[in-house]
Amino acid sequence: MTEQAQPQDERMFQLHRIYIKDLSFESPNSPRVFIGEWQPKHELNLNTQVNRIDEITFEVVLSVTVTTHLGDQTAFIVEVQQAGLVGVKGFSEQELGPLLGAYCPNLLFPYAREAISDLVSKGSFPQLLLQPVNFEVLYAQRQREMMEEMQKQAAGAAIN
């Protein structure tokens, strides 16, 4: 009896490594920001970048920046680039976008969140726990924005 043939285009997703690529913490107005009432306003900035390493290996970098203000003073700025090295095989180009642009950032975010919380605490500030982020919604929103921009450009080119 012969063995069943394995499909040549078998799907594979493998998380090889999660690591911090870059990290920084600044408290430009300390020690003055420690005096007085703590009523901060937080600004969160997220970004993802995908770098192809070889045919099946990608580096996904999730950049998270939190800027915290007390009134008109910056209390602290914390930046983390949390990265992951993933192996991907057997996915179409259409499937790769959401996989690398939404699924992988969802995997990386808890690690970035922990790093930020640790840095803020080590800076002698109250603990900062970032709320979960739905990267699928952000990815879909970004795709819509890109499509709208392409349609505007096409409409503008058609007029000229």
Residue frames as a rotation matrix with the C-alpha (Angstrom) as fourth column:
MET 1
0.573 0.819 0.000 0.00
0.819 -0.573 0.000 0.00
0.000 0.000 -1.000 0.00
THR 2
-0.353 -0.698 0.623 1.26
0.656 -0.660 -0.367 3.46
0.667 0.279 0.690 -0.80
GLU 3
-0.476 0.121 -0.871 1.24
0.725 -0.507 -0.467 6.30
-0.498 -0.854 0.153 1.63
GLN 4
0.662 0.720 0.210 -1.08
0.735 -0.566 -0.375 9.18
-0.151 0.402 -0.903 0.96
ALA 5
-0.222 -0.747 0.627 0.76
0.803 -0.504 -0.316 11.98
0.552 0.434 0.712 -0.76
GLN 6
-0.108 0.088 -0.990 1.28
0.751 -0.645 -0.139 15.08
-0.651 -0.759 0.004 1.37
PRO 7
0.849 0.397 0.349 0.08
0.528 -0.641 -0.557 18.28
0.003 0.657 -0.754 -0.26
GLN 8
-0.074 -0.956 0.285 3.06
0.916 -0.178 -0.360 20.21
0.394 0.234 0.889 -1.56
ASP 9
-0.412 -0.024 0.911 1.60
-0.016 -0.999 -0.033 23.56
0.911 -0.029 0.411 -0.56
GLU 10
0.136 0.430 -0.893 0.96
0.872 0.375 0.314 22.62
0.470 -0.821 -0.324 3.04
ARG 11
0.531 0.147 0.834 0.21
-0.108 -0.965 0.239 25.63
0.840 -0.217 -0.497 5.23
MET 12
0.067 -0.566 -0.822 2.60
0.934 0.325 -0.147 26.49
0.350 -0.758 0.551 8.00
PHE 13
0.512 -0.051 0.858 2.76
-0.251 -0.964 0.093 29.30
0.822 -0.262 -0.506 10.54
GLN 14
0.400 -0.461 -0.792 5.55
0.831 0.546 0.102 29.14
0.386 -0.699 0.602 13.08
LEU 15
0.903 -0.143 0.406 6.55
-0.290 -0.898 0.330 31.69
0.317 -0.415 -0.853 15.67
HIS 16
0.338 -0.871 -0.357 10.34
0.459 0.484 -0.745 31.40
0.821 0.088 0.564 15.89
ARG 17
-0.511 -0.622 -0.594 11.13
0.849 -0.254 -0.464 34.18
0.138 -0.741 0.657 18.34
ILE 18
0.719 0.607 0.338 9.71
0.485 -0.787 0.382 37.20
0.498 -0.111 -0.860 20.18
TYR 19
-0.174 -0.869 -0.463 12.14
0.984 -0.169 -0.054 39.92
-0.031 -0.466 0.884 21.18
ILE 20
0.710 0.251 -0.658 12.52
0.310 -0.950 -0.029 43.60
-0.633 -0.183 -0.752 22.00
LYS 21
0.365 -0.548 0.753 14.13
0.887 -0.041 -0.460 45.36
0.283 0.835 0.471 19.06
ASP 22
-0.578 -0.498 0.647 14.26
0.253 -0.863 -0.438 48.85
0.776 -0.089 0.624 20.59
LEU 23
0.352 0.613 -0.707 13.27
0.874 0.055 0.483 50.35
0.335 -0.788 -0.516 23.92
SER 24
-0.681 -0.603 0.417 13.38
0.358 -0.770 -0.529 53.81
0.639 -0.211 0.740 25.47
PHE 25
0.400 0.726 -0.558 12.02
0.896 -0.183 0.405 55.71
0.192 -0.663 -0.724 28.44
GLU 26
-0.637 -0.548 0.541 12.26
0.413 -0.836 -0.360 59.47
0.650 -0.006 0.760 29.03
SER 27
0.417 0.696 -0.585 11.04
0.908 -0.294 0.297 61.58
0.034 -0.655 -0.754 31.90
PRO 28
-0.180 -0.627 0.758 12.11
0.679 -0.637 -0.365 65.04
0.711 0.449 0.540 30.79
ASN 29
0.020 0.261 0.965 10.41
-0.350 -0.902 0.251 66.97
0.936 -0.343 0.073 33.59
SER 30
0.719 0.131 -0.683 11.29
0.541 0.510 0.668 64.86
0.436 -0.850 0.296 36.60
PRO 31
-0.822 0.330 -0.464 11.41
0.559 0.621 -0.550 65.46
0.107 -0.711 -0.695 39.52
ARG 32
-0.874 0.486 -0.021 8.87
-0.470 -0.854 -0.225 68.30
-0.127 -0.187 0.974 39.09
VAL 33
-0.302 0.818 -0.489 6.20
-0.582 0.248 0.774 65.93
0.755 0.519 0.402 37.70
PHE 34
-0.472 0.095 -0.876 6.26
0.527 0.827 -0.194 63.91
0.706 -0.554 -0.441 40.94
ILE 35
-0.910 0.155 -0.385 4.98
0.247 -0.544 -0.802 66.91
-0.334 -0.825 0.456 42.89
GLY 36
-0.572 0.768 -0.286 1.26
-0.795 -0.606 -0.037 67.56
-0.202 0.207 0.957 42.83
GLU 37
0.188 0.805 0.563 -1.81
-0.476 0.576 -0.665 65.64
-0.859 -0.143 0.491 41.85
TRP 38
-0.846 -0.485 0.222 -1.44
-0.110 0.565 0.818 62.78
-0.522 0.667 -0.531 39.36
GLN 39
0.348 0.934 0.081 -4.06
0.026 0.076 -0.997 63.35
-0.937 0.349 0.002 36.64
PRO 40
-0.630 -0.775 -0.053 -2.31
-0.072 -0.010 0.997 62.24
-0.773 0.632 -0.049 33.47
LYS 41
0.647 0.660 -0.381 -3.44
-0.517 0.013 -0.856 62.32
-0.560 0.751 0.350 29.87
HIS 42
-0.213 -0.711 0.670 -2.04
0.060 0.675 0.735 59.46
-0.975 0.197 -0.101 27.80
GLU 43
0.415 0.199 -0.888 -1.42
-0.864 -0.221 -0.453 59.48
-0.287 0.955 0.080 24.07
LEU 44
0.111 -0.329 0.938 -1.01
0.024 0.944 0.328 56.07
-0.994 -0.014 0.113 22.41
ASN 45
0.310 -0.106 -0.945 0.61
-0.929 -0.247 -0.277 55.60
-0.204 0.963 -0.175 19.01
LEU 46
0.278 -0.151 0.949 0.77
-0.004 0.987 0.158 52.18
-0.961 -0.048 0.274 17.32
ASN 47
0.357 -0.192 -0.914 2.57
-0.927 -0.195 -0.321 51.16
-0.117 0.962 -0.247 14.17
THR 48
0.541 -0.238 0.807 3.50
0.065 0.968 0.242 47.88
-0.839 -0.078 0.539 12.52
GLN 49
0.214 -0.558 -0.801 6.21
-0.965 -0.248 -0.085 47.08
-0.151 0.792 -0.592 10.03
VAL 50
0.808 0.035 0.588 6.84
0.010 0.997 -0.072 43.83
-0.589 0.064 0.806 8.18
ASN 51
0.093 -0.856 -0.509 10.29
-0.952 -0.226 0.205 42.93
-0.291 0.466 -0.836 6.88
ARG 52
0.969 0.171 -0.181 10.76
-0.228 0.900 -0.372 39.92
0.100 0.401 0.910 4.62
ILE 53
0.281 -0.900 0.333 13.89
-0.623 0.093 0.777 38.01
-0.730 -0.426 -0.534 5.68
ASP 54
-0.893 -0.449 -0.015 13.69
-0.292 0.553 0.780 35.21
-0.342 0.702 -0.625 3.10
GLU 55
-0.745 0.602 -0.288 11.06
-0.191 0.221 0.956 33.31
0.640 0.767 -0.050 1.13
ILE 56
0.091 0.834 -0.545 9.17
0.419 0.464 0.781 32.08
0.904 -0.299 -0.307 4.21
THR 57
-0.153 -0.240 -0.959 10.56
0.988 -0.062 -0.142 34.14
-0.026 -0.969 0.247 7.11
PHE 58
0.195 0.305 0.932 9.25
0.322 -0.918 0.233 37.54
0.927 0.254 -0.277 8.16
GLU 59
-0.766 -0.293 -0.573 10.08
0.642 -0.299 -0.706 39.96
0.035 -0.908 0.417 10.94
VAL 60
0.247 0.865 0.437 7.01
0.555 -0.496 0.667 41.75
0.794 0.078 -0.603 12.28
VAL 61
-0.798 -0.542 -0.263 7.73
0.550 -0.477 -0.685 44.84
0.246 -0.692 0.679 14.40
LEU 62
0.421 0.907 0.027 5.03
0.733 -0.358 0.579 46.39
0.535 -0.224 -0.815 16.56
SER 63
-0.744 -0.622 0.244 5.98
0.395 -0.704 -0.590 49.91
0.539 -0.342 0.769 17.68
VAL 64
0.442 0.843 -0.306 4.11
0.768 -0.180 0.615 51.25
0.463 -0.507 -0.727 20.70
THR 65
-0.730 -0.610 0.308 4.69
0.376 -0.735 -0.564 54.79
0.570 -0.296 0.766 21.96
VAL 66
0.426 0.804 -0.415 2.97
0.850 -0.198 0.488 56.25
0.310 -0.561 -0.768 25.00
THR 67
-0.671 -0.510 0.538 3.34
0.279 -0.846 -0.454 59.95
0.687 -0.154 0.710 25.77
THR 68
0.185 0.708 -0.682 1.92
0.942 0.070 0.329 61.04
0.280 -0.703 -0.654 29.10
HIS 69
-0.461 -0.242 0.854 1.22
0.167 -0.969 -0.184 64.67
0.872 0.057 0.487 29.96
LEU 70
-0.091 0.432 -0.897 0.44
0.975 -0.143 -0.168 66.43
-0.201 -0.890 -0.409 33.22
GLY 71
0.523 0.314 -0.792 -1.09
0.170 -0.949 -0.265 69.69
-0.835 0.004 -0.550 32.18
ASP 72
0.911 -0.217 -0.350 1.39
-0.411 -0.410 -0.815 71.28
0.033 0.886 -0.462 29.77
GLN 73
-0.055 -0.971 0.232 4.34
-0.954 0.119 0.273 69.16
-0.293 -0.207 -0.933 30.96
THR 74
0.349 0.037 -0.936 5.44
-0.478 0.866 -0.144 65.82
0.806 0.498 0.320 29.56
ALA 75
0.650 -0.081 0.756 5.62
-0.698 0.331 0.635 63.35
-0.302 -0.940 0.159 32.43
PHE 76
-0.263 -0.771 0.581 7.14
-0.249 0.636 0.731 60.53
-0.932 0.048 -0.359 30.39
ILE 77
0.423 0.252 -0.870 7.55
-0.906 0.150 -0.397 59.05
0.030 0.956 0.291 26.95
VAL 78
-0.172 -0.448 0.877 7.98
-0.373 0.854 0.363 55.31
-0.912 -0.265 -0.314 26.59
GLU 79
0.357 0.193 -0.914 8.67
-0.934 0.099 -0.344 53.58
0.024 0.976 0.215 23.29
VAL 80
-0.153 -0.359 0.921 8.88
-0.316 0.901 0.299 49.86
-0.937 -0.245 -0.251 22.64
GLN 81
0.063 0.132 -0.989 9.52
-0.973 0.231 -0.031 48.06
0.224 0.964 0.143 19.39
GLN 82
-0.027 0.051 0.998 8.38
-0.487 0.871 -0.058 44.50
-0.873 -0.488 0.001 20.07
ALA 83
-0.138 -0.129 -0.982 9.35
-0.986 0.107 0.124 42.15
0.089 0.986 -0.142 17.28
GLY 84
0.353 0.228 0.908 8.62
-0.325 0.939 -0.109 38.63
-0.877 -0.257 0.405 16.23
LEU 85
-0.604 -0.542 -0.584 10.28
-0.777 0.237 0.583 36.33
-0.177 0.806 -0.564 13.75
VAL 86
0.212 0.801 0.561 7.74
-0.442 0.590 -0.676 34.12
-0.872 -0.105 0.479 12.01
GLY 87
-0.925 -0.372 0.078 7.82
-0.132 0.507 0.852 31.40
-0.357 0.777 -0.518 9.39
VAL 88
0.103 0.984 -0.144 4.92
-0.447 -0.084 -0.890 31.40
-0.888 0.156 0.432 6.94
LYS 89
-0.919 -0.367 -0.147 4.31
-0.302 0.414 0.859 28.98
-0.254 0.833 -0.491 4.09
GLY 90
-0.774 0.593 0.221 1.35
0.630 0.692 0.352 28.07
0.056 0.412 -0.910 1.91
PHE 91
0.033 0.786 -0.618 -0.66
0.566 -0.524 -0.636 31.29
-0.824 -0.329 -0.462 2.36
SER 92
0.276 0.128 0.953 -1.81
0.922 -0.317 -0.225 33.41
0.273 0.940 -0.205 -0.56
GLU 93
-0.743 -0.552 0.379 -0.71
0.475 -0.833 -0.284 37.04
0.472 -0.031 0.881 -0.84
GLN 94
-0.073 0.819 0.569 -4.24
-0.270 -0.566 0.779 38.08
0.960 -0.097 0.263 0.16
GLU 95
0.770 0.354 -0.530 -4.01
0.333 0.485 0.808 35.98
0.544 -0.799 0.256 3.33
LEU 96
-0.145 -0.937 -0.318 -0.52
0.890 0.017 -0.455 37.22
0.432 -0.349 0.832 4.22
GLY 97
-0.396 0.018 0.918 -1.71
-0.030 -1.000 0.007 40.80
0.918 -0.025 0.396 4.75
PRO 98
0.537 0.675 0.506 -4.08
-0.543 -0.182 0.820 40.06
0.645 -0.715 0.269 7.66
LEU 99
0.754 -0.300 -0.585 -1.80
0.522 0.814 0.256 37.36
0.399 -0.498 0.770 9.03
LEU 100
-0.254 -0.961 -0.113 1.24
0.897 -0.191 -0.398 39.64
0.361 -0.202 0.911 9.26
GLY 101
-0.641 -0.007 0.767 -0.63
0.047 -0.998 0.030 42.94
0.766 0.055 0.641 9.72
ALA 102
0.169 0.777 0.607 -3.21
-0.739 -0.308 0.599 41.90
0.652 -0.550 0.522 12.34
TYR 103
0.860 0.207 -0.466 -2.65
0.065 0.862 0.503 38.40
0.506 -0.463 0.728 13.74
CYS 104
0.041 -0.944 -0.328 1.06
0.752 0.245 -0.612 38.87
0.658 -0.222 0.720 14.49
PRO 105
-0.543 -0.209 0.813 0.62
-0.250 -0.884 -0.395 42.28
0.801 -0.418 0.428 16.18
ASN 106
0.556 0.780 0.285 -2.07
-0.590 0.130 0.797 40.65
0.585 -0.612 0.533 18.35
LEU 107
0.686 -0.383 -0.619 0.55
0.536 0.841 0.075 38.09
0.491 -0.383 0.782 19.42
LEU 108
-0.295 -0.945 0.138 3.18
0.653 -0.305 -0.693 40.77
0.697 -0.114 0.708 20.12
PHE 109
0.080 0.375 0.924 1.04
-0.202 -0.901 0.383 43.32
0.976 -0.217 0.004 21.95
PRO 110
0.941 0.294 -0.168 0.94
0.101 0.230 0.968 41.58
0.323 -0.928 0.187 25.37
TYR 111
0.256 -0.929 -0.267 4.75
0.966 0.259 0.025 41.54
0.046 -0.264 0.963 25.42
ALA 112
-0.451 -0.363 0.815 4.96
0.430 -0.889 -0.158 45.24
0.782 0.279 0.557 24.52
ARG 113
0.484 0.739 0.468 2.29
-0.156 -0.454 0.877 46.02
0.861 -0.498 -0.104 27.11
GLU 114
0.835 -0.221 -0.503 4.32
0.545 0.452 0.706 44.25
0.071 -0.864 0.498 29.82
ALA 115
-0.189 -0.973 0.134 7.54
0.951 -0.215 -0.220 46.02
0.243 0.086 0.966 28.82
ILE 116
-0.238 0.182 0.954 5.81
0.092 -0.974 0.209 49.41
0.967 0.138 0.215 28.95
SER 117
0.805 0.592 0.046 4.26
-0.029 -0.039 0.999 48.68
0.593 -0.805 -0.014 32.34
ASP 118
0.534 -0.685 -0.495 7.67
0.845 0.414 0.338 47.66
-0.027 -0.599 0.800 33.73
LEU 119
-0.413 -0.748 0.519 9.44
0.762 -0.596 -0.251 50.75
0.498 0.292 0.817 32.37
VAL 120
0.106 0.542 0.834 6.80
-0.096 -0.829 0.551 53.13
0.990 -0.139 -0.036 33.69
SER 121
0.937 0.245 -0.247 6.97
0.185 0.249 0.951 51.53
0.295 -0.937 0.188 37.15
LYS 122
0.223 -0.941 -0.256 10.78
0.974 0.202 0.104 51.68
-0.046 -0.273 0.961 37.13
GLY 123
-0.436 -0.301 0.848 10.47
0.451 -0.889 -0.083 55.38
0.779 0.347 0.523 36.30
SER 124
-0.895 0.090 -0.436 8.63
0.417 -0.175 -0.892 55.76
-0.156 -0.980 0.120 39.64
PHE 125
-0.655 0.752 -0.074 5.26
-0.719 -0.591 0.366 56.43
0.231 0.293 0.928 38.05
PRO 126
-0.059 0.718 0.693 1.98
-0.630 0.512 -0.584 54.67
-0.774 -0.471 0.423 38.86
GLN 127
-0.586 -0.170 0.792 1.46
0.286 0.871 0.398 51.45
-0.758 0.461 -0.462 36.94
LEU 128
-0.212 0.481 -0.851 0.24
-0.865 -0.498 -0.066 51.89
-0.455 0.722 0.521 33.37
LEU 129
-0.510 0.144 0.848 -1.79
0.275 0.961 0.003 49.02
-0.815 0.235 -0.530 31.94
LEU 130
-0.766 0.215 -0.606 -2.66
-0.624 -0.473 0.622 49.54
-0.152 0.855 0.496 28.30
GLN 131
0.194 0.919 0.343 -6.07
-0.558 0.391 -0.731 48.33
-0.806 -0.050 0.589 27.24
PRO 132
-0.236 -0.235 0.943 -6.22
0.512 0.795 0.326 45.49
-0.826 0.560 -0.067 24.71
VAL 133
-0.316 0.049 -0.947 -6.15
-0.693 -0.694 0.195 46.55
-0.648 0.718 0.254 21.06
ASN 134
0.464 0.510 0.725 -8.14
0.224 0.724 -0.653 44.93
-0.857 0.465 0.222 18.25
PHE 135
-0.473 -0.780 -0.410 -5.57
-0.258 -0.322 0.911 44.84
-0.843 0.536 -0.049 15.46
GLU 136
-0.519 0.379 0.766 -8.04
0.798 0.536 0.275 43.19
-0.306 0.754 -0.581 13.06
VAL 137
0.605 0.785 -0.130 -10.23
0.713 -0.608 -0.351 46.32
-0.354 0.120 -0.928 13.19
LEU 138
0.332 -0.566 -0.755 -7.20
-0.220 -0.825 0.522 48.62
-0.917 -0.008 -0.398 12.81
TYR 139
-0.700 -0.606 0.378 -5.94
0.170 0.372 0.912 46.57
-0.693 0.703 -0.158 9.85
ALA 140
-0.140 0.745 0.652 -9.35
0.974 0.220 -0.042 46.66
-0.175 0.629 -0.757 8.14
GLN 141
0.721 0.380 -0.579 -9.64
0.366 -0.919 -0.148 50.41
-0.588 -0.105 -0.802 8.76
ARG 142
-0.108 -0.864 -0.492 -6.19
-0.274 -0.450 0.850 51.00
-0.956 0.227 -0.188 7.26
GLN 143
-0.684 -0.094 0.723 -7.07
0.567 0.555 0.608 48.90
-0.458 0.826 -0.327 4.21
ARG 144
0.377 0.898 0.226 -10.25
0.898 -0.295 -0.327 50.97
-0.227 0.326 -0.918 3.66
GLU 145
0.585 -0.217 -0.782 -8.26
-0.020 -0.967 0.254 54.21
-0.811 -0.133 -0.570 3.98
MET 146
-0.530 -0.848 0.014 -5.72
-0.074 0.063 0.995 52.98
-0.845 0.526 -0.096 1.42
MET 147
-0.406 0.473 0.782 -8.50
0.881 0.430 0.198 51.98
-0.243 0.769 -0.591 -1.01
GLU 148
0.672 0.690 -0.269 -10.19
0.623 -0.723 -0.298 55.38
-0.400 0.033 -0.916 -0.64
GLU 149
0.209 -0.698 -0.685 -6.88
-0.237 -0.716 0.657 57.14
-0.949 0.024 -0.315 -1.26
MET 150
-0.738 -0.474 0.481 -6.24
0.284 0.429 0.858 55.04
-0.613 0.769 -0.182 -4.37
GLN 151
0.031 0.846 0.533 -9.76
0.984 0.067 -0.163 55.83
-0.174 0.529 -0.831 -5.64
LYS 152
0.716 0.173 -0.676 -9.20
0.207 -0.978 -0.031 59.56
-0.667 -0.117 -0.736 -5.07
GLN 153
-0.262 -0.907 -0.329 -5.88
-0.252 -0.264 0.931 59.40
-0.932 0.327 -0.159 -6.91
ALA 154
-0.647 0.086 0.758 -7.46
0.661 0.558 0.501 57.47
-0.380 0.825 -0.418 -9.79
ALA 155
0.461 0.883 0.091 -10.32
0.847 -0.407 -0.343 59.96
-0.265 0.235 -0.935 -9.99
GLY 156
0.515 -0.365 -0.776 -7.84
-0.107 -0.925 0.364 62.85
-0.851 -0.105 -0.515 -9.94
ALA 157
-0.610 -0.781 0.131 -5.77
-0.021 0.181 0.983 61.24
-0.792 0.597 -0.127 -12.70
ALA 158
-0.287 0.595 0.751 -8.89
0.914 0.404 0.029 60.65
-0.286 0.695 -0.660 -14.82
ILE 159
0.710 0.565 -0.421 -9.80
0.472 -0.825 -0.310 64.35
-0.522 0.022 -0.852 -14.60
ASN 160
0.109 -0.761 -0.639 -6.35
-0.419 -0.618 0.665 65.48
-0.901 0.196 -0.386 -15.75
